[in-house]
Each structure stands twice: as structure tokens, then as C-alpha cells.
Amino acid sequence: MPRKPDDLFNDPDFQRALLRRIAEGWTFEKIEPMSTDEIFARLNQLGIAVTPKKFRRDARRHESAERLADEWREQYPFYPEGRYDADFVWMAAIVLWKRLVPDRISFEQIDQRMQEGYNLLQAGHIAEACDAWWQVWEWIKDKVTPERNTLSAFDKDFRGMQAVFNWCQDFEMELENAGCDDPRYYRLRVRYCQEFLGTFSGIEWQMRGNFLRAEAESYWRLGETETAEAKFEAMVQDNPDWAWGYIGWSDEYWLLRGSPKDYDRAEEILQRALKRPNLEDREVVLDRLDSLREERAQAQGQKQRKRRRRRRKR
């Protein structure tokens, strides 16, 4: 039976092997203090006869330092002197890329910045994570080409620790969370949703609809309700059988904390959805309608009790 990762990391033998691997092998912490000349000398010693001039020229043909290292392995003989010298080759390519072609961001640099954002999220720094990820988004846009303009094609070339397919949705949600404290991030969320849908083609409806809904919600949070209404209307017309478009629209009128309550308008939107004979997730809409009616009844009861108390005081 295969062992789970948690079981491995709790295994003393595995922990000792991992520490030995770190101690004996190459790491970025070991390579980065080396001078550029030292790194090239080590590569040449291993059979990789590359020079700074050639590195700069070849890097212009690639988007990834690791792909450049793959090319080296095909082009040059490799004479490893240590057990982990193969790791040195690709790690050295990443370090050298930052030093020698700083104007050309590599996929590895995008991936590193993306992971920095996730680390900031884990530490509870949502706004800082969004700032880091906005830079990631700017870099990603620069890497999109006619041949790499779908998420699947981009991820095939990117090969990061996190797929852009997943990250792009995480970014949208965290911009919403950051906007709760600073409305500036709602404005960035609007821009991001618009740019995302304009950058990548072939987005399947579930993701496309979620981004359209996020855009409309953000306008609402910014107090631009007329624009939000227009965006919600366009969204449900684009796919009139997608229940979550109506649900998101209706929620703004009663479920949003701190927003003025308009239960009648909220129900009107849900009823419009229920008139669609082929509506998806009809049960979810019905459940939302039940919750809405229950809250409206409670709110009406509270108003009536307050009126009675005021009359008694007179």
C-alpha cells in the first residue's frame, strides 16, 4: 500500500535522508553567493561549454531557464563529478538568468513570485499577496502569444508549482477579500476580470461566468449600482440558464452585509430564473428563495414588534 506524504515526513529514516540530500546536494542558497564567473567555471567543468555572451543570446530564444538547461544537456556532453551535479545545471541557469537578462522575465521568476504571494496569504497578509500577484498577472500577460492564449497551452509551457488555471481563480477571490478592507482592490478586481477574459480565449462558461459575476459584484461594492445592474443583466442574457448569475445578482439586494435590503427585488430576480425551463441548479435557486423569504419574514416581525413598543411608550 502506498505511503501518504505525511507518513513519509514523520518517518525518522526519511527525515535523515532528506537532511542528507540537502546537505550534500545543490541548493539556490549555495549557488546564489557564487560569482557569475564561478558559476560559469563550474558549468564548463561539467562539460557545459557556455559563455555569458552565448547565455544572453540563447536566453532570448526561451521563456524558461530550465528549458535552456534542457537544451544544454542535448547540446553538450555532461561530466558529473558529484551525485547531484545535474541539479546544479538547471539551478545555475535560473540564477544566471536573473543576473544576465533582467529585462526578460522567465517562467521561473513568475512561479517564484506566485509562491511568494501564497506565502503571504498563509501569513495573513492578503493585500500584500494581491500586490505580488498583480505583478504576476502583468508578467503573465506579456507571455501570452497567439499560440499560448489558452490556459491549457499556457500551463503546458509554464509548468509552475501551481497551475495558472488554479491561480487565476485564487487571485480573483483574494482581490475580493482585500477589497473588504480597501475598496481599491475592488477596482483592481474589475480591471483584472476584464483583462483576464480579454487575454485568454476558450474559457469555459463556469469560469467565464464566475469572472463576469465577480466584475459585477465589484461594481456593486464600489457603489456603482447602475453599472453593476447592467453587468448582471448582460451576464444572465449571455447564459440565461446559469443559476449562479441570478443568485449573485439577487444576493446583492439582501444577503450582502451592510447593504440596504430590497427583498422584493431580490425575489423578482430569483423568480425570473425559475421561469427558465432548462435552468441549471434549480434546487439551489429554490433554497435561496426559501432563505430569502425566511429572512424577510423575520425582518417584518422585528419591525412590527418595534412599532408595538413605540406605541406602548406613547
C-alpha positions in Angstrom: 0.0 0.0 0.0 1.5 3.4 -1.0 2.5 5.6 1.9 1.0 9.1 2.3 3.3 12.1 2.2 2.5 12.9 5.8 3.6 9.4 6.8 6.9 9.9 5.0 7.7 13.2 6.6 7.1 11.7 10.0 9.4 8.8 9.3 12.8 9.4 11.0 14.7 7.5 8.2 13.1 9.7 5.6 13.9 12.8 7.6 17.5 11.8 7.9 17.7 11.0 4.1 16.1 14.4 3.3 18.6 16.3 5.5 21.5 14.4 4.0 20.2 15.2 0.5 20.0 18.9 1.4 23.5 18.9 2.9 25.1 17.0 0.0 23.1 18.4 -2.9 22.9 21.8 -4.6 20.5 24.5 -3.5 19.9 28.0 -4.5 21.3 29.1 -1.2 24.6 27.6 -2.2 24.7 28.9 -5.7 23.5 32.4 -5.3 26.6 33.5 -3.2 28.8 32.3 -6.1 30.1 34.9 -8.5 29.0 34.8 -12.1 32.5 33.7 -13.2 32.5 30.9 -10.6 29.1 29.6 -11.9 30.3 29.6 -15.5 33.6 27.9 -14.5 31.6 25.2 -12.7 29.4 24.7 -15.7 32.4 24.5 -18.0 34.0 22.0 -15.7 30.9 19.8 -16.0 31.1 19.9 -19.8 28.6 22.7 -20.4 30.7 25.0 -22.6 28.5 28.1 -22.3 29.8 31.7 -22.0 28.0 34.8 -20.7 27.6 36.1 -24.3 26.1 32.8 -25.5 23.9 32.7 -22.4 22.4 36.1 -23.2 21.8 35.2 -26.8 20.3 31.8 -26.1 18.0 33.1 -23.4 16.3 35.3 -25.9 15.0 32.2 -27.6 13.5 30.8 -24.4 10.9 31.8 -21.8 12.3 29.4 -19.2 15.7 28.9 -17.7 15.1 25.2 -17.2 14.3 24.8 -20.9 17.6 26.4 -21.7 19.2 23.9 -19.3 17.5 21.1 -21.2 19.0 22.5 -24.4 22.4 22.4 -22.8 22.0 18.7 -21.9 21.2 17.9 -25.5 24.0 20.1 -26.9 26.9 19.4 -24.6 28.4 16.3 -23.1 27.8 16.1 -19.3 30.6 15.0 -17.0 29.1 15.0 -13.4 31.7 14.9 -10.6 29.1 14.6 -7.8 25.9 12.8 -7.2 23.7 15.9 -7.6 25.6 17.9 -10.3 22.6 17.6 -12.6 20.7 19.9 -10.2 23.5 22.4 -10.4 22.9 22.9 -14.1 19.3 23.9 -14.1 19.6 25.9 -10.8 22.6 27.8 -12.3 20.6 28.6 -15.3 17.9 30.2 -13.2 20.4 32.2 -11.1 22.3 33.4 -14.2 19.0 34.4 -16.0 18.2 36.9 -13.2 21.7 38.4 -13.5 22.3 38.4 -17.2 18.9 39.0 -18.7 17.0 41.0 -16.1 14.8 42.7 -18.7 13.3 39.3 -19.8 11.3 37.7 -17.0 11.4 33.9 -17.0 8.7 31.4 -16.2 10.7 30.5 -13.1 10.6 34.1 -11.8 6.8 34.2 -12.4 6.5 31.0 -10.5 8.6 32.3 -7.6 6.6 35.5 -7.3 3.4 33.5 -7.4 4.6 31.3 -4.5 5.6 34.4 -2.6 2.0 35.5 -2.8 0.8 32.2 -1.5 3.2 32.5 1.4 1.9 36.0 2.2 -1.6 34.6 2.2 -0.7 32.0 4.7 0.8 34.7 6.9 -2.5 36.6 6.7 -1.2 39.5 4.5 -3.9 39.5 1.9 -3.3 42.9 0.4 0.4 42.3 0.1 -0.3 39.0 -1.6 -2.6 40.7 -4.1 0.1 43.3 -4.8 2.6 40.5 -5.5 0.1 38.7 -7.7 -0.7 41.8 -9.6 2.9 41.8 -10.8 2.5 38.1 -11.6 -0.5 39.0 -13.7 1.4 41.7 -15.6 4.2 39.2 -16.3 1.7 36.5 -17.5 0.1 38.9 -19.9 3.5 39.5 -21.5 3.9 35.8 -22.0 0.6 35.2 -23.8 1.1 34.7 -27.6 -1.3 33.6 -30.3 0.0 30.0 -29.8 -0.2 30.4 -26.0 -3.5 32.2 -25.5 -5.5 29.4 -23.7 -5.0 28.3 -20.1 -4.1 24.8 -21.1 -1.5 25.9 -23.6 0.0 28.4 -21.1 0.2 25.9 -18.3 1.8 23.3 -20.7 4.7 25.8 -21.2 4.7 27.3 -17.7 4.9 24.1 -15.6 4.9 26.0 -12.3 4.3 24.8 -8.8 0.7 26.0 -9.2 -1.2 25.9 -12.5 -2.2 29.3 -13.8 -5.7 27.7 -14.2 -6.0 27.5 -10.4 -4.0 30.6 -9.5 -6.1 32.9 -11.7 -9.2 31.9 -9.7 -7.4 32.3 -6.4 -6.3 35.8 -7.4 -9.9 36.8 -8.2 -11.2 35.6 -4.8 -8.3 37.2 -2.8 -8.9 40.6 -4.6 -12.5 40.4 -3.2 -11.1 39.7 0.3 -8.7 42.5 0.1 -11.5 44.8 -1.1 -13.4 44.3 2.1 -10.7 46.4 3.8 -9.6 48.6 1.0 -12.0 49.4 -1.9 -9.1 50.0 -4.2 -8.8 46.2 -4.6 -12.4 46.1 -5.9 -11.4 48.4 -8.6 -8.4 46.2 -9.4 -10.7 43.2 -9.4 -12.9 44.8 -12.1 -9.8 45.5 -14.2 -8.4 42.0 -13.6 -11.6 40.3 -14.6 -11.9 42.4 -17.8 -8.2 41.8 -18.7 -8.4 38.1 -17.9 -11.4 37.5 -20.2 -9.8 39.6 -22.9 -6.4 37.8 -22.6 -7.2 34.2 -22.7 -9.5 32.5 -25.2 -11.5 29.3 -24.9 -12.6 30.0 -21.3 -15.3 27.5 -20.4 -18.5 29.0 -19.1 -18.2 28.1 -15.5 -15.0 30.1 -15.1 -16.2 32.9 -17.5 -19.4 33.3 -15.6 -17.6 33.5 -12.3 -15.4 36.2 -13.6 -18.3 38.2 -15.1 -20.1 37.8 -11.8 -17.0 39.0 -9.9 -16.8 42.0 -12.1 -20.5 42.9 -11.5 -20.2 42.3 -7.7 -17.2 44.6 -7.5 -19.0 47.5 -9.2 -21.8 47.0 -6.6 -19.3 47.1 -3.7 -17.9 50.3 -5.2 -21.4 51.9 -5.1 -21.7 51.9 -8.8 -25.0 50.1 -8.8 -26.3 51.1 -12.2 -23.1 49.7 -13.8 -23.4 46.6 -11.7 -27.1 46.1 -12.7 -26.1 46.4 -16.4 -23.3 43.9 -15.9 -25.6 41.4 -14.2 -28.2 41.9 -16.9 -25.7 41.2 -19.6 -24.4 38.2 -17.8 -27.8 36.4 -17.5 -28.6 37.2 -21.1 -25.3 35.7 -22.1 -26.3 32.5 -20.4 -29.9 32.6 -19.2 -29.9 29.1 -17.8 -26.9 29.7 -15.5 -28.4 29.8 -12.0 -25.5 31.4 -10.3 -25.8 34.6 -12.3 -29.2 35.2 -10.9 -28.2 34.1 -7.4 -25.2 36.5 -7.4 -27.4 39.3 -8.7 -30.2 38.7 -6.1 -27.8 38.3 -3.2 -26.7 42.0 -3.6 -30.2 43.1 -2.6 -30.5 41.1 0.7 -27.6 38.9 1.6 -24.7 41.4 1.4 -23.8 42.6 4.8 -24.4 46.3 5.3 -26.3 46.7 2.1 -29.9 48.1 2.1 -32.4 45.4 2.0 -34.8 45.1 -1.0 -36.3 41.6 -0.6 -38.9 42.2 -3.3 -36.3 43.0 -5.9 -34.2 40.0 -4.8 -37.1 37.7 -5.1 -38.0 39.1 -8.5 -34.6 38.2 -9.9 -34.8 34.6 -8.5 -38.4 34.2 -9.9 -37.0 35.3 -13.3 -34.5 32.5 -13.1 -37.2 29.9 -12.1 -39.2 30.7 -15.2 -36.4 29.2 -17.3 -37.5 25.6 -18.1 -33.9 24.4 -18.5 -32.4 26.3 -15.6 -29.3 24.7 -14.1 -29.1 24.1 -10.3 -32.8 24.9 -9.9 -32.7 23.4 -6.4 -30.1 25.9 -5.3 -32.3 28.8 -6.5 -35.2 27.4 -4.6 -33.2 27.0 -1.5 -32.0 30.6 -1.8 -35.6 31.8 -2.3 -36.7 29.9 0.9 -33.8 31.6 2.8 -34.8 35.0 1.4 -38.4 34.6 2.4 -37.5 33.4 5.9 -35.2 36.4 6.5 -37.9 38.8 5.1 -40.5 37.3 7.5 -38.1 37.7 10.4 -37.3 41.3 9.4 -41.0 42.1 9.1 -41.7 40.6 12.5 -38.9 42.7 14.1 -40.5 45.9 12.5 -43.9 45.0 13.9 -42.5 44.5 17.4 -40.7 47.8 17.3 -43.9 49.6 16.2 -45.8 48.0 19.1 -43.1 49.0 21.6 -43.2 52.6 20.3 -47.0 52.7 20.7 -46.8 51.4 24.2 -44.3 54.1 25.1 -46.7 56.8 24.0 
